[in-house]
């Protein structure tokens, strides 16, 4: 949830590429997190600047990870694609947190 309690917040990260080529999807949904973690999710999304649509950041590098990040906040949805080598610090901090927070959902699949 974001400041002001304007509704649920969900961050979906689809990580692909790298040497293995596996696709890992991680979802952090404020409705499934502890209240303190839901507040932290909102703060980290704000700090990463992901409430406004971002252009793609960086060119994909061979064997590097690419991250597709979708933020759903109420009826608003923003989407960004970020290459591992050119990731802004706030986005990196958000992704690291989302990939470790208790209550997240994670699936692993082969590339299409």
C-alpha positions in Angstrom: 0.0 0.0 0.0 1.3 3.5 -0.7 1.2 6.5 1.5 -2.3 7.7 2.0 -3.8 4.1 1.8 -5.0 4.6 -1.8 -5.3 0.8 -2.4 -3.5 -2.4 -3.0 -0.1 -2.4 -4.7 1.4 -5.3 -6.6 4.9 -5.6 -8.1 5.6 -8.3 -10.6 9.2 -8.9 -11.7 10.0 -11.2 -14.6 13.7 -12.0 -14.7 15.1 -13.7 -17.8 18.3 -14.2 -19.7 21.6 -15.1 -18.2 23.6 -18.3 -18.8 20.7 -20.6 -17.8 18.0 -18.8 -19.7 15.4 -19.6 -17.0 12.6 -17.2 -16.5 11.8 -16.3 -12.8 8.6 -14.5 -12.0 8.4 -12.9 -8.5 5.2 -11.2 -7.3 5.0 -9.1 -4.1 1.3 -8.1 -3.4 0.6 -5.8 -0.5 -2.5 -7.8 0.2 -0.4 -10.9 0.9 2.4 -9.2 2.9 2.6 -8.3 6.5 1.4 -4.7 7.1 5.0 -3.4 7.7 6.2 -5.2 4.6 3.3 -3.7 2.6 4.3 -0.2 3.7 8.0 -1.0 2.8 6.9 -2.1 -0.7 5.1 1.2 -1.2 8.1 3.2 0.0 10.5 1.2 -2.2 8.3 1.6 -5.3 8.2 5.4 -4.7 12.0 5.6 -4.2 12.6 3.6 -7.4 10.4 6.1 -9.4 8.2 3.3 -10.7 4.8 5.0 -10.3 5.4 6.7 -13.7 6.2 4.7 -16.8 9.9 4.3 -17.3 11.5 3.9 -20.7 13.7 0.8 -21.1 17.0 1.3 -19.4 20.2 0.0 -20.9 20.9 -2.4 -23.7 20.8 -6.1 -23.0 24.3 -7.6 -22.6 25.2 -11.2 -23.6 24.5 -13.6 -20.7 23.1 -10.7 -18.6 19.7 -10.6 -16.8 16.8 -8.5 -18.1 14.0 -7.5 -15.8 10.5 -6.7 -16.8 8.8 -4.8 -13.9 5.1 -4.2 -13.7 3.6 -2.1 -10.9 -0.2 -2.4 -10.4 -1.6 0.3 -8.1 -5.4 0.5 -8.0 -6.4 1.0 -11.6 -3.0 2.3 -12.6 -0.3 0.0 -14.2 3.2 1.0 -15.2 5.8 -1.2 -16.9 9.5 -1.0 -17.4 12.2 -3.2 -18.9 15.6 -2.8 -17.2 18.9 -4.4 -18.2 21.1 -5.7 -15.3 24.1 -3.6 -16.2 22.3 -0.3 -16.3 19.9 -0.6 -13.4 19.3 2.6 -11.3 20.1 2.1 -7.6 16.5 2.6 -6.5 15.2 -0.1 -8.9 18.0 -2.5 -7.8 17.1 -2.0 -4.1 13.4 -2.6 -4.9 14.1 -5.8 -6.9 16.5 -7.1 -4.2 13.8 -6.6 -1.6 10.9 -8.1 -3.7 13.0 -11.2 -4.3 13.5 -11.8 -0.6 10.4 -10.6 1.2 8.3 -13.2 3.1 4.9 -13.6 1.4 6.1 -13.2 -2.1 5.2 -15.7 -4.8 7.8 -17.1 -7.1 7.7 -19.3 -10.2 10.5 -20.6 -12.4 10.0 -21.7 -16.0 11.9 -22.4 -19.2 12.1 -19.6 -21.8 9.5 -19.7 -24.5 
